[in-house]
Amino acid sequence: MKVVITGNPGTGKHSCAKFISEKLPNSEIIDINSVVLNKSTYLTSRVGVAKEIDIRKLKSFMIKKIKQSKNLVFVGHLAPYVLTAKGINLVVVLRRSPYHLEEVFRQRKYTPHQSKDNIAAEILGITFYDSLKTFGKRRVVELDVTGRTPQSIATEIISLLQKKSNNQTGFVDWLSTVYEKGDIQRFLEY
């Protein structure tokens, strides 16, 4: 089984992946961010510009990993950009309330700009949309993880992998929630 755990920062991807790996026999976690940081060949730099990820090289590495291993848990917000649908059984996009993300980012000491960017991406469902585009609707599930433990999320994901649970896509709508509470400008105005 090959499962992808993705979502915006602060949704609990890494904690959840750890528990999934424990429940999925002989599985390996591929932390996409760690791969990028530990293998400098995936970073390029332009004169006067910060380092950028070489998506083509990273995608090639990920395809090789998929072919070589039986049980993999890919984790990271870059998944829709560096993986392909081939060989992937399930893609889970973790979604968390923007109100809860505010507190997570405060604890992580994100700058106001970082917080606003990430919260806006969550409200607009950017990672979910990009995952649908890359992996297709049959493979993608979104889970509202607000107020849930990583263990309970992992248990649900294992059930999805074993087809014991059937979850819908496209049901998390933070934009309507934020609009109804009158907080559109709070989160989306720059």
URLIN-V8054 format. One line per field, one symbol per residue. psi: psi as a letter, one per 30 degrees, with the letter a starting at -180 (. if undefined). A space follows every 50 residues. Layout:
psi=???
This chain:
psi=kjkkjlllkgfgeeeeeeeeeffjkhlkkjjeeeeeefjfffklklkgkl klkjeeeeeeeeeeeeeflejkjkklffeffgllfkfkekkkjkkkkfee eeeeeeefhkleeeeeeeeeeeefheeeeeeeeefleefkkkkjgkglle eeeeeeeeeeeggfkjlllgfkifeeeeeefggeeeffk.
